[in-house]
Amino acid sequence: RNTDVAGLIALTDLKDKTHEQFQNLSGGLKQRLGIAVALVNDPEVVFLDEPTNGLDPPARARMIRLVKEIRDSGQAQILLSSHLLRDVEECCDEALVLKDGKIAFHGNLEEERRANKKFLQVETRGDERAFAAAAEALGCTCALLGPGRLKMVLPESIAVRDLYRIASEQQLQIRRLDYKRDSLQDI
């Protein structure tokens, strides 16, 4: 554990800023200083609320590295709150997603990826709602993105040819079908 101030300054890369006034620090430096302050009393858990909010790309990358370093060192467990799912994917082993005040997903991200689900993005011409309903009846999960655009999760038992069969039955044309990497948003 790293509870000495010099160690925390080094960890958060604030060595060159120790004589600066708080109000003169950039947003990224203020965020890193906040993490250093949170770690001073050697907590078991650190809560980070939108740690990359308002940061430019280099400061965001630096913050992500810092969060991962704290996580990997075992210095503290981190609870990260963010609407930026990419940050969550980069920093977290587990995720809990709230939607309308209810848990929409909770799980280990790596286990979800290993579940070997097929994530598809589909563009159609025709009644995409009827197509989605028929695909869901087979066991797929569908989300309508807009007119003629869907995201789908196919369980292992469903093949892409099954989607083409449903499309034919629904008199719908599949204009484009792409496999996607299983991001947290897809999961």
PyMOL commands that set and color helices and strands:
alter all, ss='L'
color gray80, all
select helices_A, chain A and resi 5-11+15-17+22-24+27-39+57-73+85-91+109-114+128-138+160-169
alter helices_A, ss='H'
color red, helices_A
select strands_A, chain A and resi 45-49+77-81+94-99+102-108+118-125+141-146+149-154+173-180
alter strands_A, ss='S'
color yellow, strands_A
deselect
rebuild
show_as cartoon
